[in-house]
Amino acid sequence: MNGVRRTLIASLAAAALAAAAGSALAQEKDEPTRSVKGVVMDEQEHPLQAVVQLKNMRTLDVKSFHTDGEGRYYFYGLDPNVDYEVKASSQGMKDKTRKVSSFSSERELFYAFELKRE
């Protein structure tokens, strides 16, 4: 009976450790993230095929997104504790750079770009 008892205790301990590890992983995945999405248009408010760039101001890494047929773009899974810059361009047209501040509590930001010739 002693061997069965030890096996049962070892099994329960292993199950408890697995549950704790799974809980820690779930907490990591549930950490809040931020997303930035929007649309890119011309001055007549027609959607544009454009390149939207997101720059991480801590690491200086740049991610690029090509808009879809409706001029939409989407960046997700962003660290809310980092500042970002977002800019859009298409065929020599630009708009002002938008800033995403780590001090903002918003988790989903929407930026509409109206591109103009310079």
C-alpha positions in Angstrom: 0.0 0.0 0.0 2.9 2.3 0.7 4.1 2.2 -3.0 0.6 3.0 -4.2 0.4 6.0 -1.8 3.7 7.3 -3.0 2.7 7.0 -6.6 -0.6 8.8 -5.9 1.2 11.6 -4.1 3.8 11.9 -6.9 1.0 12.0 -9.5 -0.9 14.7 -7.6 2.3 16.8 -7.2 3.0 16.5 -10.9 -0.5 17.5 -11.8 -0.3 20.5 -9.4 3.0 21.6 -11.0 1.5 21.2 -14.5 -1.5 23.3 -13.5 0.7 26.0 -12.1 2.9 26.1 -15.2 -0.3 26.3 -17.4 -1.6 29.1 -15.3 1.6 31.1 -15.6 1.5 30.7 -19.4 -2.1 31.8 -19.5 -1.2 34.9 -17.5 1.6 35.7 -20.0 -0.7 35.4 -22.9 -3.4 37.5 -21.2 -1.1 40.5 -20.7 -2.7 43.5 -22.4 -1.5 44.5 -25.8 -2.3 47.4 -28.0 -3.4 47.6 -31.7 -3.3 50.4 -34.2 -5.6 50.3 -37.2 -7.0 52.8 -39.7 -7.5 53.8 -43.3 -5.5 55.7 -45.9 -7.3 58.0 -48.3 -6.5 60.7 -50.8 -7.8 64.3 -50.6 -11.1 63.2 -52.2 -11.5 60.5 -49.5 -10.9 57.6 -51.9 -9.1 54.7 -50.4 -5.5 54.3 -51.4 -3.0 51.5 -51.8 -0.3 52.7 -49.5 2.5 51.6 -47.2 2.0 52.3 -43.5 5.0 52.1 -41.3 5.0 51.5 -37.5 8.3 52.4 -35.7 9.1 51.2 -32.2 10.7 54.1 -30.6 12.6 51.9 -28.0 14.2 49.5 -30.5 13.8 51.6 -33.7 12.4 48.5 -35.4 10.0 49.4 -38.3 7.1 47.2 -39.4 5.5 47.9 -42.8 1.9 47.1 -43.8 0.5 47.4 -47.3 -3.1 48.6 -47.2 -5.9 46.4 -48.6 -8.2 47.4 -51.5 -10.2 49.6 -49.1 -7.1 51.4 -47.8 -7.2 49.7 -44.4 -4.2 48.7 -42.3 -3.8 46.9 -38.9 -1.0 46.4 -36.5 -1.7 44.2 -33.4 0.1 42.7 -30.4 1.9 45.9 -29.6 3.5 46.5 -26.2 1.5 49.2 -24.4 4.6 50.3 -22.5 6.4 51.4 -25.7 6.0 54.6 -27.8 5.4 54.2 -31.5 5.3 56.4 -34.6 2.9 55.6 -37.5 3.2 57.1 -41.0 1.7 56.4 -44.4 2.9 57.1 -47.9 1.9 56.4 -51.5 3.3 57.5 -54.8 5.0 60.6 -53.4 2.0 61.6 -51.2 2.3 61.8 -47.4 0.5 62.9 -44.3 1.8 63.9 -40.8 3.3 61.2 -38.6 1.1 60.0 -35.8 2.4 59.2 -32.3 1.3 56.3 -30.1 2.1 57.2 -26.5 2.8 54.6 -23.8 1.0 57.0 -21.4 -2.3 56.5 -23.2 -4.6 53.9 -21.7 -6.3 53.2 -25.0 -5.8 49.6 -26.2 -7.1 50.1 -29.7 -6.2 53.2 -31.7 -7.6 54.3 -35.0 -5.8 56.7 -37.3 -7.1 57.9 -40.7 -4.4 59.3 -43.0 -5.3 61.8 -45.8 -2.4 61.8 -48.1 -1.5 64.9 -50.1 1.2 65.7 -52.6 4.1 67.6 -51.3 
